[in-house]
Amino acid sequence: MIIRSKPKSQPVSSEITKEADYVSRRRFIAGITAAGVGAAMIPAVRRDPESSAPLQDEPNSFDEITSYNNFYEFGLGKEDPAANAHSMVTSPWTVTVDGLCSNPGEYHLEDFMKPSALEDRVYRLRCVEAWSMVIPWQGFPLADVVRRAEPTGSARYVAFETLWDPAQMPERRWRPRNGWPYREGLRLDEAQHPLALLVTGLYGKTLPNQNGAPLRLAVPWKYGFKSIKSIVRMTFTEEMPATTWSATTPGEYGFFANVNPQVSHPRWSQARERRIGELRRRETLMFNGYADEVASLYDGLDLARWF
């Protein structure tokens, strides 16, 4: 069953002064609206490592999902984001689309988030720290936004940036090597994969600040740090973009960051994981259990080298 949110009245967008920005923005919005029709719900299908038979994954509770987070701009502890992220103002919110694309501009969140296009998807989240959750997200395909931005033929990657506002974000104890803001990126074919989701809610509610409000990414076959939070910029590039963790500790965190139980972190094994709320540890699945859907993206790529 497809669960969709009810349409809400749209706030009036502020005037964009440059005519070129205005024209590209209208083309972008029209495309997003059309692309949302007919999208299907995608559940978290976990496969038995021995038989490959699908196993049922129960979602974690709303409290578990919203109280155990990594969002270092609000503190290094798992409880810090829930305690501190309320200071972040998420409305109004704009996202800059730029780089190698035909429709650059400053877009209001409402231009991205068309209620009629929202989908509910239950995804597993596997953290590189070897813990996991199952989360019922609400959002829309990243591919819709990529398509409407119209990347040029030379674009091979899309880079993302998180909001960085020291007045709202109290963290001072950790500084990434390439500086704030937090940065992430995907290869363009990864960004256009049907599983890649731009998230605006969870459990049918507005996305909480500590989970990356008002707009975050969910890329379920990759470690959680790839699913960047509170997005304010998308940039299309020809070169692989520098990303926060791969730049800060390149020997431990690679650009691709695909969930791979066969490639250990230098300080711990990735073969097993602790599901939040469970006592037992479970086997980690290749690509977090989404191998049937995404493995073809990496044909011929040495996943031990390109981790």
N, C-alpha and C positions, 0 to 999 in steps of 0.2 A: 504494500500500500504506500502511496506517495502522500506524505504529510506536508502541507504547505501552510505558511502563515497567511492570515487574512490581510488583504491590501490595506495600507494606511495612507492617509493624506500626506503628500509630499511637501516639505517646506520649500519656500521660494529660494532658489539659488541666488547668490549675490552676482551682480553683473561682472562679466569678464571683459576687461577693457580692450584687449587686443582682438581685432576681428579674426585673425587666423586662429587664435585659441578658441574663440567662440564657435567658429564653423567646425573645427575638428571635435570640439566637445559635443556638439549636437549629433554629429555622425557617430561618435563613440556611444552616447546614451541610447540612440535608436538601435544600434546593434546589440547592446546588452539586453534590451527588452525583448528583442526577437529571439535571441539565443536561448533564453530561459525556458521556452515552451517545450514540453515533452521530455524533460530530463527525468531520470529514474533514480530511485533510492538505491544506495549501495550499502549492504550490510558488512559487518566485520566477519568474514568467513575464515575461521582458523582451521587448519588441516592437521590431522593426526600425523606425526612425523613418521610412523611406521606404515600406515595403510593409505595415507593421503585422504582419508574420509573427512568431511567437514565436521568440525566440533562447534558446539554452541559457546559463544562468548557473552557473558552477562555484563552489561554496562556497570561501571563503578557508580557509586552514589554521587549526587550533586555535591554533597559536602566534601567527599574525598577529592573530587575533581577540582574544586575551588579552594581547597585549603592546603594542597600539597603541590607546589609549583616551583619552577625555576624561572625567574624574571629578575636578573641580577641588577637592573636599574633600580629595583626597590629593595634590594638586600640579598645577601648570600644564602640565608637560611630558607628552608622550604616553606616556613610559615610567614616569612617577611612580606612576600607580595600581597597576601590577603590582608595583612596588617597595615601596609603602607600605600598600596596602589589606589586607594580611594582618593588620593590627592590629585590624580591625573584627570584632566578635563577632556572628555571625549566628544563633546559637541559644542560648536561645529567642528568638523573634521574634513581635511582635504588630503588628497593623494596626488602627488606629482608623477606624471607619466612622461618620461623623456628618453633621450638617447636615440638609437637607430630605429625610429618608427615614424609613420606618416601622420599619426594623430597625437602629438604631444600636447600637454596642457595641465592645468590645475583642475582636478575633478573633485566635486563634493561627494562625501560618502553616499549620499542619496542617489547619485548618478550610478554608483556601483551596485547599491543594494536595492534592487527592485523586488518588492515583497512577492510578486507573482512568480518570480524565478527562484525563490528559496527552496532548498531541498533539505531533507533530514537524512544524514548518513551516520551510521555507527562504525567508527574506526578504532582500531587498536593504536595506541601510542606507546612506542618503545623508546625509553630514554637511553642515552649512551651510558648512563650510570648503572644500567642493568636492572631498572625497575620499569614497570609498565602499567597501563590503565586501558580501559575500554570506554570510549567517550561518544555520546550521541551528539554530534555536531549539527549545526544548521548553517547553511551557506550556499554558495553557487560556484560553478566550475571556474578555476583560474583560466582555463582555455578560452572562456567567453571574453575575458578582459584582454588577453593576449591577441585574440583574433581582431577585436575592435581597435586595438592600438595599431594594428597593421605594421608589424616589424618589417624592416627592409630586408633585402636578400642577404646582406652581410651580417645581420644579427644572428648570433648563435647562443646567447645567454640572456637571462633576465636577472638583474640584481635588485635586491630589496633593502630598504632601510627602515629601522624602527624610529619612532619619535625619540629625540633626545632633548630634554628640557630640565636642566639641573634644578630649577625652582620647584618642579613637581616631583622629581626623582631623587631620592635621598642618598643613593648608594655612592660612597666615596672610597671604599676600601679596595676596589678592584677596577683596574683600567685595562681594557684590551689593548694589544700591541698596536693595532691600527686605529686606536682611539674610538670614542663614541661618535656617531650612533652605532648601535648593533647592526651588523650587515650580514646578509645571506644571499644566496643565489642558486639558480637552477639552470641546467642546460635547457635550451628552448623546447626540445622534444619532451623533456620531463615536465616542463610547465604546461604543456598542452595535453598531457596525459589525462584521461577522464577521471582518475582518482584524485588529482591535485585540486584542492578545494580552498576557496577563500571563505573564511568562517566569520559569521556575525553573531552566532548564538550557540547555546548548548542547552540540552533538555527543553528545547522550545522556548527558552528565555533569552533575553538580551545577554550577549557575552559579557561576563564580569571583567572588570579591569585587570585583575590578577591573571586572567587567562588570555589577555591580549586584546582587550577591547580597543576600539570598536571593530577592528578588521585585522585578522591574522591568517596565517597559512596553515593548512594541514596537508602534509605529504606522508601518508601512513606507512610507506615502505622504507622510509628513511628514519634515522635517529631523530629524536624530538627537537634537537637544537636547530634543525633545518626549518622547522615550522615557525618562522619568525612572527613575532607579535607586534601589535600596534603599528601597522605599516603606514608610512607616510610617503614613500617613494618607490617607484618601479622604473628601472633604467635598462634599456635594451643595449647590449654591447656585443662586440665581436670577440673580445678577449675574455677568458675566464675571470670573473670578478674576484677580488680579494674578499674573503668572508671572515667574520670575527674569530671563530674558533680555529679555522684552518690557518689563519695568519698568526694567531697568538701562540698556538702549540701545534705546529704542522706535523710533528712526529706522532701525535696522538689523535688528531681530528682532521680527516681529509675533507676535500670539497664535496665528494659524492655522498659520503656518510650513509650508504645503504646498510640496512640492518643485515648483518652477516655473522652467524654464530661460529663460522670457521676462522674468522679473523679477530684475534683478541686485541683488546686495548692493551697498551704496554703495562698497565698496572692491574688489570683484572681480565678474567675470561668473559666473553660475550655469549658463551654457549647456553647459559641459563639466565632466567630473569625472575624477579620478585614482583608478582602482581599485587598492587596496593590493595589491602584488605584480605589477602590470603597469607597463610602461614607457609605453605609449601612453595618451593621454587619450581618453575616449569621450564621445559625446553624452549629455547628461542628458535623460531623458524626463519628460514632464509627469506629475505625481503619482508620480514615480519608477517609471513603467511600470504603475501600478495604476489608470490613468484609467478603464478600463472598469468597474471595481468601485466607485470612490468619487466620480467626477466629479458624479454626481447630487446628492451632499450639498451642493454649492455652486452649484446652479442659481440664476441671478439675482444672484450675489454677485460684485462686482468684485474679482478676485483680485490685481490690481495695487494696489488700495487696501487690501484686507483680506489682506495678505500674511502 
